[in-house]
Amino acid sequence: MRSHAPSLVGRDLQLSLLESALAEARQGRGGVVFLVGEAGVGKSRLAAEAVGGALGSGMRVLRGRSSTTGPAVPFRPLTEALMPLFRGGEPLDDVALGPYRSVLGRLIPEWDTGERESSSMVILGEAVLRLLLAAGRGQGQLLLLEDLHDADPETLEVLEYLVDNLEYTPVLLLATVRTDFSDALDLAQSARRRGVATLAELPPLTRAQVEEMTAAHLGVDGPDEVPPAVPDRLWEDSAGSPYLVEELLQSMIGAGTLVQGVDGWRTVGDLRRDVSSTLARSILRRIDRLGAQGLTLLSAAAVLGRRFSLTVLQHMTGVEDRTLLSHLHAGVAARLVIPDEPAPDWYSFRHSPTVEALFTQMTPGQRAELARRGARAVEELHPGLEGDWCALAAGLRCEAGDRVEAGRLYADAGGRALAAGALGSAVTLLSRAEELLAEAGDPQARASVLEDLLPALAEAGDFARAFDLAEDLHALGGAGLNAVRLATLHSRLAKVAHTAGRWSDGNRQVARAREVLATAPDEATAAAVDVTAAYLALDTPGPDRTQHAEKLARSAADAAERHGLPVVACQAWELLATVARERDPEESADMLRRALETAERHRLPLQRMYAATRMSGNAWLAEGDASGLLAAREEALRLGSVNIVHTVDGILVLDAVLRGDHATARSAAADCLAVARRLRLAPVVRYVLMARATMEAHRADRAAMEATLAAFAEWDGAGSQEEPLSLGLARAFCALLEEDRDLARAELRAVQALEADNPSTYHLGGIHGLVLLLDVLAGDADRTRHEEITATAMARMRWNRQFVLLADAVLLGREGAGPRAVAAVEAALAAAEPYPLARHLGLRLIADAAHQDGWGDAVGWLRQAEHYFHERDVAAVTGACRAALRRFGAPVHQHRSGTGSIPRELRAQGVTVREFDVFRLLAERLSNKDIADRLFISPRTAEKHIASLITKTGAANRADLCARSAAFRE
């Protein structure tokens, strides 16, 4: 009997898709195909067909598989896929890689210099892409990654970059993913939605296809030659799974219930069997044929995992080379194991039920002993337990019952993952370590794990778990922990509380840490406590909070320098940069550069991300440039830092509000709040609610604004860093859009009072720009006050700068310097370019002063503002603009359909819709009669419109007006 069907059944569409994709890749038009389906549906078989087609056409094939046992280890499938490029053959030309060569050291041991130039998964993804291109041989490449549902988070982050950038390369990425919920499936579905990947779903076989597959396996011409009971039983028990069809069919033959005679196939006895027991018996029957030693070898291999190293297997069993290979070849022949082609020292079981079947014939004691021998073999062959060997050894030690040693190994693997910026893997590994050490009753080792696990959980947004673990600190304190370790744990928990926005809880933990250290002072530990206390000080209400925070951070930075504490140093410099921003942007930038350099020098990816995020935030404040924040968000997303991702999301929501993109802001705010509320990320929730209240205020919807601010107050808004923004950006603007300047000034006075009692490091609340403009307009601020404000760094931030410049223009106009006043307005409008509401509100505010003092284009500015606010249905400002135009003696035009088509310059000059229709026709230098005929008006009316246009535009004559019309058309 044939062991495999001669061809795939029911997969013609998918085969055609893969053939087309391979052909495209050979032509330099690569792409991505995800094969998605349930376990056993034939993804690997279809991928094997693709491999055969690629090799047959001369393409290079790189294959990697994700781990299916134990915790995910960073980059395993990518490393497996890329390693064949460095085994024999022609040497790889790495000149084209340039600076990316060292980045690839994370994947390629031969290139690992120990340095980490960048922890960015974007950079690593680009490095992998360049390596694939450098390795190309002109015939295209197939990168096959199997079992992606078991991939580690870091691999998926790199793949996300590849997925978006393979289209114009000679590389086809083919990945197999199960339909079970996983991050890999999310990646595949997202890529399909973006149009950068094809998702080929493999449904179960139909009844007819099961019959066709059965006939092909039995080597007969058609289903009619198969006993009817066989396809009935296969269809009922397999549910259309090709793997189960094959295994059940094999078990029928092996059990003698389906036999082949001279007249063809016939059934003997009852075919009804339990699927799982049938499979297990079928597999064990095949294993039995390998003999006792074969069973021992495969049992040991199963304990190592679905994928196993021959070197480790031989070391743990003591079998000599010839015998080992003989049994493995027999296992291959029996379709139990297969060579793992990307790595010649590795084999894997063909299907996971084979491993499960082997476990059923082992006693717990036998399994534990094999695991113990496997752990020893791994540790002796790989003393440093580099890469994924540490996690493998940990899993084996756990299986052997040595839970303390397993916990320590998991802790080591988790610490390495955390240091590498693999946050998702770090949480998984460290959590397993903590569980094992807690069960084993080893408080010292458990406390060591918690030092890494607590901040990792905070970054991942799992505050509930972090605080649950923290409840054991009291018990740990009575378990003989020394003062340094116990103080460190309290400090780490304080940092968790700060991240969650629970400043009072954080301060209590800081106090406990200081109490512990009082019994055994240690300057290095005190520095870590100080820097955490500094961050909490900024959130704790009080008039001297910024000074207190700066003092603590400065002390921590000095101690970190003396004791070589790079993490503490980075955190301290980041806080000092935040405080310094209001007095000297350059000083702030220097401190952040110092933090960034320290993080890069000591290979601290999380601290590097924090420094880069703060640098991007400064750039946003300075010039309204959000590009750096978007890059920082991508980096945080790839590292798994939920805290930074949603912190940046909040800033981006506010940026969209200030830019007038309310649809984007509303959608982004809803998405961010849904997650931040669930995670109890209080600072993020407050910031987004403040931004949403600002959006409602900028729509002049006071009721919606107040409702949002009420929700803001429920999240401890009073005394928070965000409270001044809630007044200055929301309530003050709402008052201005209601034409109530006195109320707006009162709200801004409240901001000033808040800042006096609780200084904030947020500087867009209005006291560095908007309040100056309103006070100048009211006659309550003079040139001296203006100079005091403009001397501050906060006044130079782009949002504030537009109002400071307008205030300067009003003062210059009063001083009789009209041309300089107009220049100041032009500078203000340039600064306000990203912020349409602020821009037009500013024009509305200064128009009366400009008209009264006889400078600028008060009428034109009012027309621009009136049109803008009319379009947005802000009635109070629209009405005020129209009333002012009447006071100035300027005509007030009715808003007709088509006004939006009039260019801004002409609209500001008062050109009506009908006049603009005439103006456009003048480019053709038509006569009054021709224009009248085109527009169905009288020649006399056309003449009146032309005369009005000459007056409004300042044209010298009709010829000049025609020239201007022609220029508009160009």
ZAMARGU-4260 file (C-alpha; in steps of 0.2 Angstrom, whole numbers, plus 5000, padded with zeros to 4 digits):
<rodrens>
0) 5000/5000/5000 | 5006/5018/4997 | 5010/5028/5012 | 5004/5044/5005 | 4991/5049/4992
5) 5000/5052/4975 | 4993/5070/4975 | 4985/5082/4986 | 4966/5081/4986 | 4954/5096/4987
10) 4969/5109/4987 | 4969/5114/4968 | 4965/5132/4972 | 4979/5134/4985 | 4991/5125/4974
15) 4988/5137/4960 | 4990/5151/4972 | 5007/5145/4978 | 5013/5142/4960 | 5008/5159/4955
20) 5016/5167/4970 | 5032/5157/4967 | 5033/5163/4949 | 5030/5181/4954 | 5044/5180/4967
25) 5056/5173/4953 | 5051/5189/4943 | 5056/5200/4958 | 5038/5203/4964 | 5039/5194/4981
30) 5025/5193/4994 | 5017/5184/5008 | 5006/5169/5009 | 4998/5163/5025 | 4992/5145/5025
35) 4978/5145/5038 | 4969/5130/5045 | 4965/5118/5059 | 4978/5106/5065 | 4980/5091/5053
40) 4971/5100/5039 | 4986/5098/5028 | 4996/5115/5030 | 5013/5106/5031 | 5009/5095/5016
45) 5004/5110/5005 | 5020/5119/5011 | 5030/5104/5006 | 5023/5105/4989 | 5028/5123/4988
50) 5046/5118/4993 | 5047/5105/4980 | 5041/5118/4967 | 5053/5131/4973 | 5068/5119/4973
55) 5063/5112/4956 | 5063/5130/4948 | 5080/5134/4956 | 5075/5145/4970 | 5083/5144/4987
60) 5073/5138/5001 | 5075/5143/5019 | 5064/5134/5032 | 5061/5137/5051 | 5049/5131/5063
65) 5042/5138/5079 | 5044/5129/5095 | 5029/5118/5101 | 5035/5114/5118 | 5040/5125/5133
70) 5040/5144/5133 | 5043/5153/5117 | 5061/5158/5114 | 5065/5174/5105 | 5068/5172/5086
75) 5069/5153/5085 | 5061/5151/5068 | 5070/5165/5060 | 5087/5158/5067 | 5083/5141/5060
80) 5078/5148/5043 | 5094/5159/5041 | 5107/5147/5048 | 5108/5137/5032 | 5115/5152/5023
85) 5131/5150/5034 | 5134/5131/5032 | 5146/5127/5018 | 5144/5133/5000 | 5149/5149/4993
90) 5153/5162/5007 | 5139/5176/5009 | 5143/5193/5002 | 5139/5203/5018 | 5146/5220/5011
95) 5129/5225/5006 | 5123/5223/5024 | 5133/5237/5030 | 5129/5242/5048 | 5115/5229/5048
100) 5128/5215/5050 | 5130/5218/5068 | 5111/5219/5071 | 5110/5202/5064 | 5120/5195/5078
105) 5104/5193/5088 | 5100/5179/5075 | 5116/5173/5068 | 5129/5167/5082 | 5144/5169/5070
110) 5140/5188/5069 | 5136/5191/5087 | 5149/5203/5093 | 5140/5206/5110 | 5135/5223/5105
115) 5117/5229/5102 | 5117/5244/5091 | 5098/5244/5091 | 5085/5234/5100 | 5072/5240/5087
120) 5062/5226/5079 | 5060/5238/5064 | 5079/5239/5062 | 5081/5220/5065 | 5067/5217/5052
125) 5076/5228/5039 | 5092/5218/5043 | 5084/5202/5039 | 5077/5209/5023 | 5094/5215/5018
130) 5101/5198/5022 | 5088/5189/5011 | 5092/5200/4997 | 5111/5198/4999 | 5108/5179/4999
135) 5098/5179/4983 | 5105/5170/4968 | 5094/5178/4955 | 5081/5165/4955 | 5071/5170/4970
140) 5069/5163/4987 | 5056/5155/4998 | 5056/5158/5016 | 5045/5145/5024 | 5040/5147/5043
145) 5030/5133/5050 | 5019/5133/5065 | 5019/5152/5067 | 5005/5150/5080 | 5019/5144/5092
150) 5030/5159/5088 | 5037/5170/5101 | 5032/5188/5101 | 5048/5195/5095 | 5048/5184/5079
155) 5031/5190/5075 | 5037/5208/5077 | 5051/5206/5064 | 5039/5197/5053 | 5026/5211/5053
160) 5040/5222/5046 | 5044/5209/5033 | 5026/5207/5028 | 5025/5225/5024 | 5041/5226/5014
165) 5043/5210/5003 | 5032/5216/4989 | 5046/5222/4977 | 5059/5209/4982 | 5062/5191/4975
170) 5057/5183/4991 | 5041/5174/4995 | 5037/5172/5013 | 5026/5157/5016 | 5019/5154/5034
175) 5008/5141/5041 | 4996/5146/5055 | 4982/5137/5065 | 4965/5144/5066 | 4966/5144/5085
180) 4967/5161/5093 | 4985/5168/5092 | 4995/5183/5089 | 5001/5175/5073 | 4983/5173/5067
185) 4980/5192/5071 | 4995/5196/5061 | 4989/5186/5046 | 4972/5194/5046 | 4979/5211/5049
190) 4991/5209/5034 | 4976/5203/5023 | 4966/5218/5028 | 4980/5230/5023 | 4982/5221/5006
195) 5000/5216/5009 | 4997/5197/5011 | 4986/5183/5005 | 4978/5172/5017 | 4974/5155/5010
200) 4962/5146/5021 | 4962/5127/5021 | 4945/5120/5025 | 4942/5102/5030 | 4939/5090/5016
205) 4921/5087/5010 | 4914/5070/5010 | 4918/5067/4992 | 4936/5073/4995 | 4938/5061/5009
210) 4932/5047/4998 | 4944/5053/4984 | 4959/5053/4996 | 4954/5036/5003 | 4954/5029/4985
215) 4971/5037/4982 | 4979/5030/4998 | 4973/5013/4994 | 4979/5013/4976 | 4962/5010/4968
220) 4955/5019/4953 | 4940/5027/4962 | 4929/5027/4977 | 4918/5014/4970 | 4932/5001/4973
225) 4933/5005/4992 | 4921/4996/5004 | 4907/5008/5008 | 4909/5006/5027 | 4927/5013/5026
230) 4923/5030/5020 | 4908/5031/5031 | 4919/5028/5046 | 4933/5039/5040 | 4921/5054/5037
235) 4912/5052/5054 | 4928/5050/5064 | 4940/5062/5054 | 4928/5077/5052 | 4937/5080/5035
240) 4954/5081/5043 | 4967/5074/5030 | 4979/5069/5044 | 4965/5059/5054 | 4959/5051/5037
245) 4977/5045/5034 | 4980/5039/5052 | 4963/5030/5054 | 4966/5022/5037 | 4983/5016/5043
250) 4976/5009/5059 | 4962/5000/5050 | 4975/4991/5040 | 4986/4988/5055 | 4972/4981/5065
255) 4967/4969/5051 | 4950/4976/5049 | 4954/4982/5032 | 4963/4970/5021 | 4968/4968/5003
260) 4964/4952/4993 | 4964/4946/4976 | 4947/4954/4973 | 4952/4971/4980 | 4950/4979/4998
265) 4937/4972/5010 | 4933/4975/5028 | 4934/4962/5042 | 4926/4964/5059 | 4920/4981/5067
270) 4928/4997/5061 | 4920/5007/5075 | 4935/5012/5086 | 4938/5027/5097 | 4948/5040/5087
275) 4961/5044/5100 | 4964/5027/5106 | 4965/5021/5088 | 4978/5033/5084 | 4988/5030/5100
280) 4988/5011/5096 | 4992/5013/5078 | 5007/5024/5083 | 5013/5013/5096 | 5011/4998/5085
285) 5023/5006/5073 | 5035/5011/5087 | 5035/4993/5093 | 5041/4987/5076 | 5057/4997/5080
290) 5061/4986/5094 | 5065/4990/5113 | 5080/5001/5109 | 5070/5011/5096 | 5056/5013/5109
295) 5069/5020/5121 | 5076/5032/5109 | 5060/5039/5103 | 5054/5040/5121 | 5069/5050/5126
300) 5067/5061/5111 | 5048/5064/5115 | 5054/5070/5132 | 5066/5083/5124 | 5051/5089/5114
305) 5043/5088/5097 | 5059/5094/5090 | 5075/5087/5096 | 5094/5087/5094 | 5103/5071/5089
310) 5118/5077/5099 | 5108/5079/5115 | 5098/5063/5112 | 5114/5053/5110 | 5122/5061/5125
315) 5107/5057/5136 | 5105/5039/5130 | 5123/5034/5127 | 5119/5025/5110 | 5133/5025/5097
320) 5132/5033/5081 | 5127/5019/5069 | 5113/5012/5080 | 5106/5030/5083 | 5105/5034/5065
325) 5098/5016/5061 | 5084/5019/5072 | 5081/5036/5066 | 5080/5031/5048 | 5068/5017/5053
330) 5057/5030/5062 | 5058/5040/5046 | 5052/5025/5036 | 5038/5022/5048 | 5033/5040/5046
335) 5036/5044/5065 | 5050/5057/5063 | 5057/5068/5050 | 5073/5076/5047 | 5073/5095/5052
340) 5081/5101/5036 | 5086/5118/5041 | 5097/5110/5055 | 5106/5094/5051 | 5108/5089/5069
345) 5089/5090/5072 | 5075/5079/5069 | 5056/5082/5074 | 5041/5071/5076 | 5030/5071/5062
350) 5014/5075/5072 | 5011/5079/5090 | 5000/5064/5093 | 5016/5054/5091 | 5023/5062/5106
355) 5007/5060/5116 | 5006/5042/5112 | 5024/5039/5118 | 5020/5048/5134 | 5006/5035/5137
360) 5018/5021/5138 | 5029/5029/5150 | 5027/5029/5169 | 5029/5046/5178 | 5045/5039/5185
365) 5052/5034/5169 | 5047/5051/5161 | 5055/5061/5175 | 5071/5051/5174 | 5072/5054/5155
370) 5069/5072/5158 | 5083/5073/5171 | 5095/5064/5159 | 5090/5076/5146 | 5093/5091/5157
375) 5111/5085/5161 | 5115/5082/5143 | 5109/5099/5138 | 5119/5107/5153 | 5135/5097/5149
380) 5134/5100/5130 | 5130/5119/5132 | 5137/5125/5149 | 5132/5143/5146 | 5114/5138/5141
385) 5114/5151/5127 | 5099/5155/5117 | 5084/5143/5119 | 5095/5130/5128 | 5091/5138/5145
390) 5072/5137/5143 | 5074/5119/5137 | 5084/5114/5152 | 5072/5123/5163 | 5057/5113/5155
395) 5067/5097/5157 | 5071/5100/5175 | 5053/5104/5179 | 5048/5088/5171 | 5061/5079/5182
400) 5053/5086/5197 | 5068/5098/5201 | 5057/5113/5203 | 5069/5124/5212 | 5082/5122/5198
405) 5069/5123/5185 | 5063/5140/5192 | 5081/5147/5193 | 5084/5142/5175 | 5067/5150/5169
410) 5072/5165/5179 | 5089/5166/5170 | 5080/5164/5153 | 5068/5177/5158 | 5081/5189/5163
415) 5090/5187/5147 | 5074/5190/5137 | 5070/5206/5147 | 5088/5212/5144 | 5086/5209/5126
420) 5069/5219/5126 | 5059/5203/5122 | 5046/5209/5135 | 5032/5196/5130 | 5044/5181/5132
425) 5051/5189/5148 | 5034/5189/5156 | 5031/5171/5151 | 5047/5164/5157 | 5048/5174/5173
430) 5030/5170/5178 | 5034/5152/5176 | 5050/5154/5187 | 5040/5163/5200 | 5026/5150/5201
435) 5039/5136/5203 | 5049/5145/5216 | 5034/5149/5226 | 5028/5131/5226 | 5045/5125/5231
440) 5046/5138/5245 | 5062/5146/5240 | 5059/5164/5246 | 5077/5171/5241 | 5076/5164/5223
445) 5058/5170/5222 | 5062/5187/5227 | 5076/5188/5214 | 5063/5184/5201 | 5051/5197/5207
450) 5064/5210/5205 | 5063/5207/5186 | 5045/5201/5185 | 5036/5216/5193 | 5043/5229/5181
455) 5040/5218/5166 | 5022/5215/5171 | 5020/5234/5173 | 5027/5237/5156 | 5015/5224/5149
460) 5000/5232/5158 | 4997/5217/5169 | 4995/5228/5185 | 4982/5216/5193 | 4995/5202/5193
465) 5009/5213/5199 | 4999/5219/5214 | 4993/5202/5218 | 5011/5196/5219 | 5015/5211/5229
470) 5004/5206/5243 | 5016/5192/5247 | 5030/5205/5251 | 5026/5205/5269 | 5028/5186/5270
475) 5044/5187/5260 | 5050/5201/5273 | 5048/5188/5287 | 5057/5175/5277 | 5075/5181/5280
480) 5077/5192/5265 | 5091/5205/5268 | 5087/5224/5269 | 5094/5227/5251 | 5083/5214/5243
485) 5067/5219/5252 | 5070/5237/5249 | 5072/5233/5231 | 5056/5224/5230 | 5047/5238/5238
490) 5055/5250/5226 | 5050/5240/5211 | 5032/5239/5217 | 5032/5258/5219 | 5037/5259/5201
495) 5023/5248/5196 | 5011/5259/5206 | 5018/5275/5197 | 5015/5267/5180 | 4997/5263/5185
500) 4995/5281/5191 | 4993/5276/5210 | 5004/5289/5217 | 4998/5286/5235 | 5001/5267/5234
505) 5018/5271/5227 | 5023/5283/5240 | 5019/5270/5254 | 5030/5258/5245 | 5044/5271/5245
510) 5042/5274/5263 | 5043/5255/5267 | 5059/5254/5257 | 5067/5268/5266 | 5062/5260/5283
515) 5070/5244/5278 | 5086/5253/5272 | 5087/5263/5288 | 5092/5247/5297 | 5106/5243/5284
520) 5110/5258/5273 | 5115/5255/5255 | 5118/5269/5244 | 5116/5260/5227 | 5099/5253/5233
525) 5094/5270/5240 | 5098/5278/5223 | 5085/5266/5215 | 5072/5271/5228 | 5076/5289/5225
530) 5073/5289/5207 | 5056/5280/5209 | 5052/5292/5223 | 5056/5306/5211 | 5044/5300/5198
535) 5030/5299/5211 | 5034/5316/5217 | 5029/5323/5201 | 5012/5315/5202 | 5009/5319/5221
540) 5000/5336/5223 | 5010/5350/5231 | 5018/5367/5227 | 5036/5360/5227 | 5033/5344/5218
545) 5044/5348/5203 | 5058/5355/5214 | 5057/5339/5226 | 5057/5327/5211 | 5072/5336/5203
550) 5082/5335/5219 | 5078/5316/5221 | 5083/5313/5203 | 5099/5323/5204 | 5104/5313/5220
555) 5100/5296/5211 | 5109/5301/5195 | 5125/5305/5206 | 5124/5289/5215 | 5121/5279/5199
560) 5137/5287/5192 | 5147/5282/5207 | 5140/5264/5208 | 5138/5260/5190 | 5119/5259/5189
565) 5114/5262/5171 | 5095/5259/5173 | 5094/5271/5188 | 5105/5283/5178 | 5094/5283/5163
570) 5078/5285/5173 | 5086/5299/5183 | 5091/5309/5167 | 5074/5306/5159 | 5065/5314/5173
575) 5078/5328/5175 | 5075/5332/5156 | 5057/5333/5159 | 5059/5346/5173 | 5072/5355/5163
580) 5061/5357/5148 | 5052/5372/5155 | 5068/5382/5158 | 5080/5376/5144 | 5075/5365/5129
585) 5094/5362/5125 | 5097/5356/5143 | 5083/5344/5142 | 5089/5338/5125 | 5107/5335/5132
590) 5100/5325/5147 | 5090/5314/5135 | 5104/5311/5124 | 5114/5306/5139 | 5101/5294/5144
595) 5100/5287/5126 | 5118/5285/5125 | 5119/5276/5142 | 5105/5264/5137 | 5113/5260/5121
600) 5130/5257/5129 | 5123/5246/5142 | 5111/5237/5130 | 5095/5242/5139 | 5081/5242/5126
605) 5067/5247/5137 | 5077/5262/5144 | 5082/5267/5126 | 5064/5267/5121 | 5059/5278/5136
610) 5072/5291/5131 | 5068/5290/5113 | 5049/5293/5117 | 5053/5308/5128 | 5064/5315/5114
615) 5050/5313/5102 | 5038/5321/5115 | 5049/5336/5116 | 5049/5338/5097 | 5030/5337/5096
620) 5029/5351/5109 | 5042/5362/5100 | 5036/5361/5082 | 5020/5350/5082 | 5030/5336/5074
625) 5022/5319/5078 | 5032/5308/5067 | 5044/5304/5081 | 5030/5299/5092 | 5023/5287/5079
630) 5041/5279/5078 | 5042/5278/5097 | 5025/5270/5097 | 5030/5257/5084 | 5046/5253/5095
635) 5036/5251/5111 | 5023/5240/5102 | 5037/5229/5096 | 5045/5228/5113 | 5028/5225/5121
640) 5027/5240/5132 | 5009/5243/5134 | 5012/5258/5145 | 5022/5268/5132 | 5010/5262/5117
645) 4995/5270/5126 | 5004/5285/5133 | 5009/5290/5115 | 4991/5286/5109 | 4985/5299/5121
650) 4997/5312/5114 | 4992/5307/5097 | 4973/5309/5101 | 4977/5327/5108 | 4987/5331/5092
655) 4972/5326/5081 | 4961/5337/5091 | 4972/5352/5090 | 4974/5349/5071 | 4955/5348/5069
660) 4954/5330/5064 | 4940/5326/5076 | 4935/5310/5067 | 4952/5302/5070 | 4953/5309/5087
665) 4936/5302/5092 | 4940/5284/5085 | 4957/5284/5093 | 4951/5290/5109 | 4938/5276/5110
670) 4950/5263/5106 | 4963/5269/5118 | 4951/5271/5132 | 4944/5254/5130 | 4961/5246/5134
675) 4967/5259/5146 | 4952/5258/5157 | 4953/5239/5157 | 4971/5239/5162 | 4968/5253/5175
680) 4981/5264/5167 | 4975/5280/5176 | 4987/5293/5168 | 4982/5287/5151 | 4964/5287/5155
685) 4965/5305/5162 | 4975/5311/5147 | 4963/5304/5134 | 4948/5310/5143 | 4956/5328/5144
690) 4959/5327/5125 | 4942/5321/5122 | 4935/5335/5133 | 4946/5347/5123 | 4938/5340/5107
695) 4920/5344/5113 | 4925/5361/5118 | 4933/5365/5101 | 4916/5360/5094 | 4908/5372/5106
700) 4898/5358/5114 | 4898/5363/5133 | 4887/5349/5138 | 4898/5336/5131 | 4913/5344/5137
705) 4907/5345/5155 | 4901/5326/5154 | 4918/5321/5149 | 4927/5332/5162 | 4915/5323/5175
710) 4922/5307/5170 | 4940/5314/5170 | 4937/5319/5189 | 4932/5301/5193 | 4949/5296/5188
715) 4958/5307/5201 | 4958/5322/5190 | 4959/5334/5204 | 4978/5339/5207 | 4984/5328/5193
720) 4996/5334/5179 | 4982/5334/5167 | 4970/5346/5177 | 4978/5362/5170 | 4975/5356/5152
725) 4957/5352/5156 | 4954/5370/5160 | 4966/5379/5148 | 4963/5368/5132 | 4945/5364/5136
730) 4935/5376/5146 | 4944/5392/5141 | 4942/5388/5123 | 4924/5383/5125 | 4921/5400/5133
735) 4930/5409/5119 | 4919/5399/5106 | 4904/5406/5116 | 4911/5423/5114 | 4913/5425/5133
740) 4931/5432/5135 | 4929/5436/5153 | 4924/5418/5157 | 4939/5412/5147 | 4951/5423/5156
745) 4943/5417/5173 | 4947/5399/5167 | 4965/5403/5163 | 4967/5412/5180 | 4961/5395/5188
750) 4975/5387/5178 | 4988/5399/5185 | 4981/5396/5203 | 4983/5377/5200 | 5000/5379/5193
755) 5005/5389/5209 | 4998/5375/5220 | 5003/5360/5209 | 5016/5364/5196 | 5014/5354/5180
760) 5026/5347/5167 | 5013/5349/5154 | 5014/5366/5146 | 4999/5369/5134 | 4987/5374/5147
765) 4987/5392/5141 | 4997/5402/5154 | 5012/5403/5142 | 5002/5410/5127 | 4983/5412/5126
770) 4981/5421/5143 | 4994/5434/5137 | 4984/5437/5121 | 4968/5439/5130 | 4976/5451/5144
775) 4984/5461/5130 | 4967/5463/5121 | 4959/5468/5138 | 4973/5481/5141 | 4979/5471/5156
780) 4996/5467/5149 | 5010/5478/5142 | 5026/5475/5133 | 5035/5471/5149 | 5023/5457/5153
785) 5025/5451/5135 | 5044/5450/5137 | 5043/5441/5153 | 5032/5427/5144 | 5043/5426/5128
790) 5058/5424/5139 | 5052/5407/5144 | 5055/5391/5134 | 5037/5386/5136 | 5032/5402/5126
795) 5042/5395/5111 | 5032/5379/5110 | 5023/5379/5094 | 5005/5379/5101 | 5009/5393/5113
800) 5020/5403/5101 | 5005/5407/5089 | 4996/5416/5103 | 5012/5425/5109 | 5015/5431/5092
805) 4997/5438/5090 | 4999/5447/5107 | 5015/5455/5100 | 5006/5460/5084 | 4992/5469/5095
810) 5006/5478/5105 | 5015/5483/5090 | 4999/5490/5082 | 4996/5500/5097 | 5014/5506/5097
815) 5011/5513/5079 | 5022/5499/5071 | 5009/5493/5058 | 5020/5484/5046 | 5029/5475/5060
820) 5012/5471/5067 | 5007/5463/5051 | 5023/5453/5050 | 5020/5447/5067 | 5003/5441/5062
825) 5010/5432/5047 | 5023/5423/5058 | 5008/5418/5070 | 4998/5411/5055 | 5014/5401/5050
830) 5015/5394/5068 | 4996/5391/5068 | 4996/5382/5051 | 4993/5364/5059 | 4980/5371/5070
835) 4965/5378/5060 | 4953/5382/5075 | 4967/5391/5084 | 4972/5400/5068 | 4955/5407/5064
840) 4950/5410/5082 | 4966/5421/5084 | 4961/5431/5068 | 4944/5434/5076 | 4952/5439/5092
845) 4964/5452/5085 | 4952/5459/5071 | 4945/5473/5083 | 4961/5479/5089 | 4969/5479/5071
850) 4954/5489/5065 | 4954/5501/5080 | 4973/5505/5078 | 4972/5505/5059 | 4984/5491/5054
855) 4982/5475/5045 | 4968/5467/5036 | 4954/5467/5049 | 4940/5464/5037 | 4949/5450/5027
860) 4954/5441/5044 | 4936/5442/5050 | 4930/5435/5033 | 4941/5420/5035 | 4936/5417/5053
865) 4918/5420/5049 | 4918/5407/5035 | 4928/5394/5045 | 4916/5395/5060 | 4900/5396/5049
870) 4906/5379/5041 | 4908/5371/5058 | 4892/5378/5065 | 4900/5388/5079 | 4885/5401/5080
875) 4892/5413/5093 | 4909/5416/5084 | 4900/5417/5067 | 4888/5430/5073 | 4901/5440/5081
880) 4912/5440/5065 | 4897/5446/5055 | 4893/5459/5068 | 4910/5466/5068 | 4910/5466/5049
885) 4895/5477/5049 | 4903/5489/5062 | 4918/5491/5051 | 4906/5495/5036 | 4910/5480/5026
890) 4897/5470/5017 | 4891/5454/5025 | 4888/5441/5012 | 4875/5427/5012 | 4882/5409/5012
895) 4877/5401/4996 | 4880/5384/4990 | 4898/5383/4982 | 4906/5395/4994 | 4919/5382/4998
900) 4925/5382/4980 | 4931/5400/4982 | 4950/5401/4985 | 4954/5407/5002 | 4962/5423/4996
905) 4947/5428/4986 | 4935/5423/5000 | 4944/5434/5012 | 4942/5448/5000 | 4923/5446/5000
910) 4921/5438/4983 | 4904/5430/4981 | 4899/5413/4973 | 4892/5422/4957 | 4907/5434/4956
915) 4919/5420/4957 | 4909/5412/4942 | 4912/5428/4932 | 4930/5429/4938 | 4934/5411/4932
920) 4927/5415/4914 | 4938/5431/4913 | 4953/5420/4911 | 4946/5417/4893 | 4945/5436/4890
925) 4927/5434/4886 | 4916/5449/4883 | 4902/5454/4895 | 4889/5447/4882 | 4898/5430/4881
930) 4900/5429/4900 | 4881/5433/4902 | 4877/5419/4889 | 4887/5407/4898 | 4880/5411/4916
935) 4862/5415/4910 | 4863/5432/4916 | 4861/5449/4908 | 4876/5459/4901 | 4873/5473/4913
940) 4874/5461/4928 | 4890/5454/4921 | 4897/5471/4920 | 4892/5475/4939 | 4901/5459/4944
945) 4917/5464/4935 | 4916/5481/4943 | 4914/5473/4960 | 4928/5461/4957 | 4940/5475/4952
950) 4936/5484/4968 | 4937/5469/4980 | 4953/5462/4972 | 4962/5479/4970 | 4965/5475/4951
955) 4971/5490/4941 | 4958/5487/4927 | 4949/5473/4918 | 4965/5467/4909 | 4973/5465/4926
960) 4958/5456/4932 | 4959/5444/4917 | 4977/5441/4920 | 4974/5437/4938 | 4960/5425/4933
965) 4972/5416/4921 | 4985/5414/4935 | 4972/5406/4946 | 4969/5393/4933 | 4987/5388/4932
</rodrens>
